[in-house]
């Protein structure tokens, strides 16, 4: 299924939002940013620490978690395959920034000798802000071009990656997750682009005019919009999204751990109080990202629950088929006995046989849970413990479902039916699990629609059937494990 027009506009809008808001903040902050002295170091250290916290928060609270779960879902039957793919992509992302910097350094240097003894300083990944000097440095136009190309090519590379991350997050996740990533990117880019701006306008750097530097940064920054195009066109699967996000997490960890925080500490290394301020700024940045995620069900959680639910349902269906097959065999045996008894009765009436040969027909009840299968899987003692706990929890769950039905509380009905279905699968109560699943499906639709209407008669009948079957199942379990009392 492709992207709707609204979804595509939202993805492109988020990418454009990062570029526009970053430019605006740089334009506002750069003129008032101190250019030298300890105060400049303190301000830059706090800004970079805040950005590092936001990036770490995005990496650990969003990207690493999302990517791990999405890959696990894609390799549910082979979790080791998901783990090594996730780890390999995270490490590849971690190394990418360093490799990119080496390549760009080689590109802007004429020779290996110049790389060893460069005539112009190549901008580091997070370049230090230049200090004003009364002495004008002699820098040739070619050297200025190399500084500008090193900065702008690096900017294009990581903006393309940022666009890819934004689109990947929106494509398979809750939009709120996508906007959380967008927010963290703005923080990251402001800290990075302020440094780039000063190198572009410095007389010892690219020597751009301020307005030209902002315009060039904006134009090259539009690569973030181009980075969304492959996702909008290709529509990646869950596995592909997981691979992209795990790679992006590695890039983010590298940026925050090896570039931003070391830079911040180097600026305030002689002042313990400023170091403490940097730590507090780091925590504030991580908290800002974390607050976006409060009470949020993200795509990984929902997908994982759905996948687990499918597995439980498949197990329940298999157990149900087995139980029905056993019941059919028992019914066939009972029918055969009944026919034999009828034949014996007819023979006795005709004087062929004796009345004592007549046997009453057997009553065969369909099994409500597979005690023997529980014992085979868990052992008798553990199976008895599981079933005892199941009896206790199900009695409370039955009460909660009844109360929720009376109150038209569809959320509680859904959650309790979902829990009942899962616990029934563990003790192989296949029939009760099937009814609980049917109630869960109905309740989920009503809950997601925000409904508070009274249950339809068929739902009330379904709840009554669950109540009756639960009582019979619990009684059978009590008999199996020797439980006494309610």
TORTOR-866514 format. One line per field, with one value per residue (C-alpha): x, y, z negated. Coordinates in nm, 3 decimals. Last residue first. Example, Ala and Ser with C-alpha at 12.3 -4.5 7.8 and 13.67 -1.06 7.14 Angstrom:
east = c(1.367 | 1.230)
north = c(-0.106 | -0.450)
up = c(-0.714 | -0.780)
END
This chain:
east = c(-1.363 | -1.303 | -1.080 | -0.809 | -0.712 | -0.520 | -0.752 | -1.076 | -0.994 | -0.918 | -1.255 | -1.430 | -1.235 | -1.330 | -1.700 | -1.711 | -1.515 | -1.748 | -2.053 | -1.894 | -1.753 | -2.096 | -2.251 | -1.992 | -2.075 | -2.448 | -2.385 | -2.182 | -2.465 | -2.714 | -2.510 | -2.293 | -2.393 | -2.233 | -1.915 | -1.729 | -1.390 | -1.349 | -1.034 | -1.235 | -1.523 | -1.292 | -1.078 | -1.387 | -1.505 | -1.164 | -1.109 | -1.451 | -1.364 | -1.023 | -1.184 | -1.414 | -1.116 | -0.915 | -1.209 | -1.217 | -0.841 | -0.775 | -0.417 | -0.275 | -0.044 | -0.299 | -0.562 | -0.326 | -0.302 | -0.675 | -0.754 | -0.505 | -0.662 | -1.012 | -0.898 | -0.743 | -1.035 | -1.303 | -1.103 | -1.087 | -1.453 | -1.582 | -1.958 | -2.013 | -2.205 | -1.955 | -1.667 | -1.814 | -1.860 | -1.509 | -1.363 | -1.542 | -1.417 | -1.064 | -1.085 | -1.193 | -0.936 | -0.651 | -0.723 | -0.788 | -0.483 | -0.268 | -0.382 | -0.332 | 0.026 | 0.108 | -0.046 | 0.156 | 0.470 | 0.413 | 0.313 | 0.591 | 0.579 | 0.529 | 0.407 | 0.200 | 0.032 | -0.039 | -0.202 | -0.418 | -0.549 | -0.837 | -1.210 | -1.239 | -1.567 | -1.795 | -1.878 | -2.191 | -2.179 | -2.479 | -2.612 | -2.499 | -2.728 | -2.566 | -2.769 | -3.080 | -2.962 | -2.936 | -3.144 | -3.484 | -3.601 | -3.605 | -3.254 | -3.135 | -3.289 | -3.124 | -2.789 | -2.824 | -2.909 | -2.608 | -2.380 | -2.519 | -2.464 | -2.111 | -2.036 | -2.186 | -1.967 | -1.657 | -1.750 | -1.806 | -1.465 | -1.297 | -1.479 | -1.380 | -1.017 | -1.028 | -1.196 | -0.925 | -0.650 | -0.816 | -0.852 | -0.486 | -0.382 | -0.610 | -0.474 | -0.115 | -0.203 | -0.384 | -0.084 | 0.144 | -0.089 | -0.112 | 0.264 | 0.279 | 0.009 | 0.183 | 0.513 | 0.355 | 0.191 | 0.509 | 0.724 | 0.480 | 0.484 | 0.233 | 0.295 | 0.226 | 0.537 | 0.736 | 0.767 | 0.889 | 1.185 | 1.310 | 1.309 | 1.457 | 1.758 | 1.829 | 1.781 | 2.014 | 2.287 | 2.227 | 2.268 | 2.595 | 2.716 | 2.633 | 2.827 | 3.123 | 3.072 | 3.089 | 3.407 | 3.589 | 3.918 | 3.766 | 3.504 | 3.568 | 3.723 | 3.417 | 3.181 | 3.392 | 3.420 | 3.037 | 2.966 | 3.207 | 3.274 | 2.961 | 2.691 | 2.798 | 2.895 | 2.569 | 2.372 | 2.551 | 2.494 | 2.126 | 2.100 | 2.223 | 1.965 | 1.696 | 1.780 | 1.794 | 1.464 | 1.300 | 1.422 | 1.283 | 0.946 | 0.921 | 1.033 | 0.798 | 1.034 | 0.917 | 0.845 | 1.145 | 1.381 | 1.244 | 1.301 | 1.671 | 1.587 | 1.415 | 1.726 | 1.933 | 1.760 | 2.049 | 2.268 | 2.034 | 1.991 | 2.365 | 2.433 | 2.175 | 2.306 | 2.667 | 2.560 | 2.386 | 2.692 | 2.942 | 3.161 | 3.534 | 3.567 | 3.792 | 4.067 | 3.843 | 3.568 | 3.223 | 3.205 | 3.380 | 3.135 | 2.837 | 2.966 | 2.986 | 2.633 | 2.526 | 2.629 | 2.455 | 2.145 | 2.152 | 2.139 | 1.850 | 1.655 | 1.730 | 1.588 | 1.258 | 1.236 | 1.296 | 1.009 | 0.801 | 0.850 | 0.759 | 0.439 | 0.364 | 0.328 | 0.568 | 0.632 | 0.652 | 0.704 | 1.025 | 1.162 | 1.085 | 1.264 | 1.563 | 1.612 | 1.592 | 1.857 | 2.080 | 2.055 | 2.133 | 2.443 | 2.589 | 2.486 | 2.653 | 2.974 | 2.976 | 2.913 | 3.191 | 3.460 | 3.354 | 3.374 | 3.718 | 3.843 | 3.703 | 3.876 | 4.204 | 4.153 | 4.074 | 4.409 | 4.430 | 4.661 | 4.552 | 4.455 | 4.609 | 4.366 | 4.231 | 3.881 | 3.861 | 3.725 | 3.436 | 3.554 | 3.446 | 3.218 | 3.326 | 3.658 | 3.711 | 4.030 | 4.296 | 4.468 | 4.823 | 4.794 | 5.101 | 5.007 | 4.715 | 4.937 | 5.192 | 4.918 | 4.823 | 4.589 | 4.370 | 3.993 | 3.910 | 4.137 | 3.975 | 3.632 | 3.722 | 3.861 | 3.552 | 3.320 | 3.507 | 3.477 | 3.107 | 3.035 | 3.198 | 2.901 | 2.659 | 2.844 | 2.841 | 2.462 | 2.418 | 2.616 | 2.436 | 2.088 | 2.177 | 2.336 | 2.031 | 1.769 | 1.943 | 1.965 | 1.588 | 1.512 | 1.138 | 1.051 | 1.289 | 1.089 | 0.939 | 1.286 | 1.404 | 1.119 | 1.185 | 1.556 | 1.502 | 1.243 | 1.448 | 1.774 | 1.604 | 1.369 | 1.479 | 1.844 | 1.925 | 1.678 | 1.781 | 2.148 | 2.081 | 1.887 | 2.159 | 2.429 | 2.234 | 2.212 | 2.585 | 2.662 | 2.458 | 2.611 | 2.967 | 2.906 | 2.784 | 3.072 | 3.336 | 3.194 | 3.201 | 3.561 | 3.674 | 3.596 | 3.321 | 3.019 | 2.693 | 2.463 | 2.491 | 2.483 | 2.171 | 1.901 | 2.029 | 2.119 | 1.768 | 1.606 | 1.828 | 1.750 | 1.378 | 1.387 | 1.596 | 1.417 | 1.073 | 1.156 | 1.211 | 0.892 | 0.696 | 0.820 | 0.700 | 0.368 | 0.309 | 0.368 | 0.125 | -0.143 | -0.108 | -0.147 | 0.159 | 0.145 | 0.000)
north = c(-2.116 | -2.410 | -2.715 | -2.764 | -3.128 | -3.060 | -3.227 | -3.169 | -2.806 | -2.786 | -2.937 | -2.693 | -2.405 | -2.510 | -2.544 | -2.203 | -2.043 | -2.200 | -2.044 | -1.701 | -1.712 | -1.809 | -1.520 | -1.281 | -1.405 | -1.360 | -1.002 | -0.950 | -1.095 | -0.869 | -0.557 | -0.405 | -0.061 | 0.238 | 0.395 | 0.409 | 0.571 | 0.401 | 0.231 | 0.092 | -0.037 | -0.214 | -0.355 | -0.484 | -0.689 | -0.846 | -0.916 | -1.085 | -1.322 | -1.389 | -1.472 | -1.720 | -1.892 | -1.899 | -2.063 | -2.339 | -2.393 | -2.421 | -2.527 | -2.400 | -2.147 | -2.063 | -1.986 | -1.724 | -1.544 | -1.543 | -1.422 | -1.138 | -1.025 | -1.055 | -0.843 | -0.576 | -0.559 | -0.549 | -0.285 | -0.065 | -0.129 | 0.012 | -0.012 | 0.000 | -0.331 | -0.487 | -0.358 | -0.513 | -0.851 | -0.838 | -0.749 | -1.040 | -1.287 | -1.152 | -1.210 | -1.574 | -1.606 | -1.500 | -1.764 | -2.048 | -1.962 | -1.959 | -2.311 | -2.411 | -2.291 | -2.462 | -2.791 | -2.770 | -2.705 | -3.012 | -3.242 | -3.151 | -2.843 | -2.962 | -3.319 | -3.223 | -2.943 | -3.179 | -3.428 | -3.156 | -3.046 | -2.813 | -2.815 | -3.176 | -3.247 | -3.450 | -3.808 | -3.967 | -4.345 | -4.540 | -4.792 | -5.153 | -5.441 | -5.784 | -5.853 | -5.860 | -6.192 | -6.274 | -6.409 | -6.376 | -6.117 | -5.856 | -5.960 | -5.915 | -5.572 | -5.477 | -5.607 | -5.409 | -5.096 | -5.152 | -5.197 | -4.882 | -4.692 | -4.824 | -4.713 | -4.372 | -4.341 | -4.431 | -4.174 | -3.914 | -3.991 | -3.959 | -3.633 | -3.500 | -3.589 | -3.417 | -3.116 | -3.097 | -3.119 | -2.854 | -2.631 | -2.682 | -2.581 | -2.277 | -2.178 | -2.206 | -1.994 | -1.746 | -1.725 | -1.661 | -1.401 | -1.228 | -1.224 | -1.058 | -0.806 | -0.722 | -0.678 | -0.456 | -0.235 | -0.201 | -0.133 | 0.122 | 0.337 | 0.346 | 0.682 | 0.743 | 0.966 | 0.962 | 1.338 | 1.364 | 1.140 | 1.378 | 1.674 | 1.458 | 1.369 | 1.737 | 1.827 | 1.547 | 1.681 | 2.036 | 1.908 | 1.738 | 2.057 | 2.259 | 2.012 | 2.062 | 2.436 | 2.394 | 2.186 | 2.456 | 2.360 | 2.114 | 2.361 | 2.367 | 2.022 | 1.879 | 2.016 | 1.887 | 1.544 | 1.550 | 1.646 | 1.439 | 1.092 | 1.014 | 1.227 | 1.190 | 0.825 | 0.737 | 0.914 | 0.730 | 0.395 | 0.477 | 0.563 | 0.215 | 0.062 | 0.284 | 0.183 | -0.188 | -0.174 | 0.009 | -0.262 | -0.532 | -0.360 | -0.321 | -0.014 | 0.199 | 0.236 | 0.574 | 0.761 | 0.592 | 0.685 | 1.045 | 1.126 | 1.200 | 1.463 | 1.665 | 1.642 | 1.753 | 2.088 | 2.159 | 2.244 | 2.532 | 2.643 | 2.636 | 2.833 | 3.096 | 3.129 | 3.164 | 3.417 | 3.634 | 3.621 | 3.702 | 3.404 | 3.389 | 3.008 | 2.980 | 3.214 | 3.515 | 3.338 | 3.344 | 2.976 | 2.862 | 3.065 | 2.912 | 2.556 | 2.597 | 2.737 | 2.455 | 2.176 | 2.307 | 2.397 | 2.063 | 1.851 | 2.045 | 2.033 | 1.663 | 1.593 | 1.756 | 1.556 | 1.232 | 1.320 | 1.415 | 1.069 | 0.900 | 1.106 | 0.991 | 0.633 | 0.412 | 0.231 | 0.518 | 0.804 | 0.655 | 0.564 | 0.912 | 1.087 | 0.852 | 0.890 | 1.266 | 1.259 | 1.041 | 1.289 | 1.568 | 1.372 | 1.355 | 1.708 | 1.861 | 1.666 | 1.802 | 2.152 | 2.155 | 1.998 | 2.205 | 2.531 | 2.450 | 2.344 | 2.653 | 2.876 | 2.697 | 2.756 | 3.123 | 3.158 | 3.219 | 3.474 | 3.518 | 3.865 | 3.958 | 4.118 | 3.775 | 3.659 | 3.309 | 3.041 | 2.825 | 2.468 | 2.230 | 1.935 | 1.691 | 1.870 | 2.138 | 2.085 | 2.332 | 2.498 | 2.444 | 2.076 | 1.889 | 1.517 | 1.571 | 1.801 | 1.523 | 1.275 | 1.503 | 1.775 | 1.777 | 1.839 | 1.484 | 1.314 | 1.504 | 1.417 | 1.047 | 1.061 | 1.247 | 0.995 | 0.707 | 0.870 | 0.942 | 0.590 | 0.400 | 0.419 | 0.345 | 0.024 | -0.068 | -0.020 | -0.212 | -0.512 | -0.518 | -0.515 | -0.779 | -0.994 | -0.968 | -1.032 | -1.350 | -1.465 | -1.417 | -1.681 | -1.757 | -1.391 | -1.274 | -0.976 | -0.911 | -0.917 | -0.669 | -0.431 | -0.479 | -0.402 | -0.104 | 0.060 | 0.015 | 0.138 | 0.432 | 0.558 | 0.578 | 0.491 | 0.689 | 0.974 | 1.022 | 1.013 | 1.279 | 1.498 | 1.461 | 1.552 | 1.862 | 1.979 | 1.916 | 2.114 | 2.411 | 2.402 | 2.379 | 2.655 | 2.890 | 2.807 | 2.838 | 3.173 | 3.296 | 3.181 | 3.413 | 3.452 | 3.481 | 3.534 | 3.431 | 3.728 | 3.733 | 3.349 | 3.294 | 3.447 | 3.332 | 2.992 | 2.958 | 3.053 | 2.815 | 2.526 | 2.601 | 2.596 | 2.279 | 2.073 | 2.188 | 2.091 | 1.732 | 1.735 | 1.885 | 1.619 | 1.347 | 1.523 | 1.587 | 1.218 | 1.115 | 1.356 | 1.241 | 0.880 | 0.660 | 0.336 | 0.000)
up = c(-4.451 | -4.676 | -4.648 | -4.388 | -4.314 | -3.996 | -3.747 | -3.938 | -3.980 | -3.609 | -3.516 | -3.747 | -3.594 | -3.243 | -3.328 | -3.493 | -3.208 | -2.951 | -3.120 | -3.153 | -2.799 | -2.668 | -2.861 | -2.717 | -2.366 | -2.432 | -2.546 | -2.228 | -2.016 | -2.195 | -2.106 | -2.379 | -2.508 | -2.344 | -2.473 | -2.142 | -2.096 | -1.757 | -1.887 | -2.178 | -1.965 | -1.720 | -2.001 | -2.185 | -1.887 | -1.829 | -2.200 | -2.230 | -1.945 | -2.103 | -2.436 | -2.260 | -2.096 | -2.419 | -2.601 | -2.342 | -2.343 | -2.716 | -2.648 | -2.980 | -2.812 | -2.542 | -2.806 | -2.956 | -2.623 | -2.553 | -2.904 | -2.870 | -2.540 | -2.688 | -2.985 | -2.763 | -2.521 | -2.792 | -2.979 | -2.668 | -2.587 | -2.915 | -2.847 | -3.227 | -3.239 | -3.001 | -3.215 | -3.532 | -3.362 | -3.217 | -3.558 | -3.727 | -3.467 | -3.514 | -3.890 | -3.841 | -3.565 | -3.792 | -4.058 | -3.817 | -3.611 | -3.923 | -4.005 | -3.641 | -3.638 | -3.969 | -3.853 | -3.533 | -3.736 | -3.950 | -3.663 | -3.422 | -3.202 | -2.844 | -2.891 | -3.196 | -3.004 | -2.715 | -2.951 | -3.102 | -2.762 | -2.843 | -2.785 | -2.669 | -2.484 | -2.708 | -2.610 | -2.743 | -2.696 | -2.570 | -2.822 | -2.767 | -2.673 | -2.716 | -3.028 | -2.818 | -2.677 | -2.310 | -2.028 | -2.184 | -1.937 | -2.213 | -2.309 | -1.952 | -1.933 | -2.263 | -2.140 | -1.819 | -2.015 | -2.242 | -1.943 | -1.785 | -2.107 | -2.137 | -1.781 | -1.854 | -2.162 | -1.962 | -1.698 | -1.968 | -2.120 | -1.781 | -1.715 | -2.058 | -1.999 | -1.659 | -1.815 | -2.081 | -1.821 | -1.608 | -1.912 | -2.007 | -1.657 | -1.667 | -2.007 | -1.886 | -1.582 | -1.806 | -2.035 | -1.739 | -1.593 | -1.930 | -1.956 | -1.615 | -1.706 | -2.034 | -1.851 | -1.588 | -1.850 | -2.054 | -1.750 | -1.607 | -1.915 | -2.195 | -2.359 | -2.726 | -2.748 | -2.422 | -2.370 | -2.728 | -2.641 | -2.371 | -2.607 | -2.882 | -2.668 | -2.605 | -2.972 | -3.079 | -2.849 | -2.976 | -3.332 | -3.233 | -3.065 | -3.376 | -3.588 | -3.355 | -3.397 | -3.774 | -3.745 | -3.544 | -3.376 | -3.129 | -3.006 | -2.631 | -2.619 | -2.793 | -2.527 | -2.239 | -2.402 | -2.439 | -2.077 | -1.870 | -2.008 | -2.209 | -2.045 | -1.682 | -1.720 | -1.895 | -1.622 | -1.341 | -1.513 | -1.560 | -1.189 | -1.098 | -1.335 | -1.181 | -0.823 | -0.906 | -1.095 | -0.806 | -0.568 | -0.795 | -0.833 | -0.457 | -0.268 | -0.053 | 0.250 | 0.383 | 0.059 | -0.101 | 0.182 | 0.180 | -0.188 | -0.140 | 0.122 | -0.152 | -0.370 | -0.069 | -0.120 | -0.359 | -0.060 | 0.024 | -0.336 | -0.411 | -0.092 | -0.185 | -0.541 | -0.420 | -0.154 | -0.415 | -0.643 | -0.362 | -0.282 | -0.370 | -0.340 | -0.644 | -0.768 | -0.700 | -0.891 | -0.728 | -0.634 | -0.951 | -1.160 | -0.983 | -1.020 | -1.398 | -1.412 | -1.179 | -1.417 | -1.729 | -1.528 | -1.344 | -1.657 | -1.811 | -1.483 | -1.449 | -1.795 | -1.697 | -1.374 | -1.564 | -1.797 | -1.493 | -1.345 | -1.671 | -1.681 | -1.328 | -1.464 | -1.277 | -0.949 | -0.699 | -0.946 | -1.083 | -0.743 | -0.606 | -0.893 | -0.883 | -0.507 | -0.540 | -0.813 | -0.594 | -0.308 | -0.555 | -0.669 | -0.321 | -0.216 | -0.522 | -0.458 | -0.105 | -0.242 | -0.500 | -0.284 | 0.016 | -0.182 | -0.323 | 0.020 | 0.187 | -0.068 | 0.008 | 0.378 | 0.316 | 0.133 | -0.242 | -0.397 | -0.756 | -0.871 | -1.202 | -1.445 | -1.529 | -1.608 | -1.748 | -1.518 | -1.641 | -1.676 | -1.401 | -1.481 | -1.209 | -1.180 | -0.918 | -0.721 | -0.827 | -0.536 | -0.417 | -0.510 | -0.635 | -0.631 | -0.390 | -0.184 | -0.155 | -0.059 | 0.225 | 0.343 | 0.033 | 0.060 | 0.169 | -0.083 | -0.371 | -0.234 | -0.234 | -0.589 | -0.714 | -0.552 | -0.715 | -1.057 | -1.011 | -0.889 | -1.177 | -1.416 | -1.134 | -1.055 | -1.424 | -1.443 | -1.115 | -1.241 | -1.577 | -1.419 | -1.162 | -1.432 | -1.657 | -1.389 | -1.274 | -1.636 | -1.668 | -1.401 | -1.416 | -1.460 | -1.189 | -1.056 | -1.398 | -1.554 | -1.293 | -1.381 | -1.753 | -1.728 | -1.497 | -1.722 | -2.039 | -1.887 | -1.711 | -1.979 | -2.341 | -2.280 | -1.965 | -2.012 | -2.372 | -2.276 | -2.012 | -2.254 | -2.516 | -2.264 | -2.156 | -2.517 | -2.560 | -2.241 | -2.360 | -2.711 | -2.578 | -2.325 | -2.595 | -2.829 | -2.557 | -2.446 | -2.806 | -2.836 | -2.559 | -2.192 | -1.933 | -2.155 | -1.982 | -1.934 | -1.554 | -1.533 | -1.744 | -1.524 | -1.183 | -1.332 | -1.473 | -1.143 | -0.943 | -1.179 | -1.159 | -0.779 | -0.739 | -1.003 | -0.888 | -0.529 | -0.643 | -0.850 | -0.559 | -0.319 | -0.557 | -0.625 | -0.254 | -0.178 | -0.450 | -0.327 | 0.033 | -0.077 | -0.081 | 0.107 | 0.000)
END
